[in-house]
């Protein structure tokens, strides 16, 4: 196992809400905005800010559609996001192994 480096921790993922989003999506692959907000017990505004940061990094995609006449916003984990999350977990494991 290689040595831990603080530079290996992804600042985009490391925030509590963003880490929660990524952890939720790693299992679900995609989830409605309201489902994520409820699971993380956060406000819509706060969640929006964190989703945007993950989207700007290419870790998630935001898809908007309609179910009947109701709008539906979903967050979808990208392949880049999956790889970044795995790398983040590896970096954290190195921290604990030190």
Residue pairs with C-beta under 8 A, 6 or more apart in sequence:
1 94
1 97
2 94
3 94
3 98
4 91
4 94
4 95
4 97
4 98
5 91
5 94
8 87
8 90
8 91
8 94
9 88
9 91
9 92
10 84
10 87
10 88
10 91
12 18
12 53
12 54
12 57
12 59
12 84
13 19
13 22
13 54
13 59
13 84
13 85
13 88
14 88
15 50
15 53
17 40
17 42
17 46
17 47
17 50
18 50
18 53
18 54
19 88
20 39
20 40
21 36
21 40
21 47
21 50
21 51
21 54
21 60
21 75
22 54
22 59
22 77
22 81
22 84
22 85
22 88
23 85
24 31
24 36
24 39
24 40
25 31
25 60
25 75
25 76
25 77
25 81
26 77
26 82
26 85
28 77
29 76
29 77
30 63
30 74
30 75
30 76
30 77
31 39
31 74
31 75
32 72
32 73
32 74
33 44
33 47
33 51
33 73
33 74
33 75
36 47
36 51
36 75
37 43
37 44
37 47
40 47
42 50
51 60
51 62
51 75
54 60
54 75
54 81
55 61
55 62
57 81
57 84
58 78
58 80
58 81
59 77
59 78
59 80
59 81
59 84
59 85
60 75
60 76
60 77
60 78
60 81
61 75
61 76
61 78
62 73
62 74
62 75
62 76
63 73
63 74
63 76
64 71
64 72
64 73
64 74
65 71
65 72
65 74
66 72
77 85
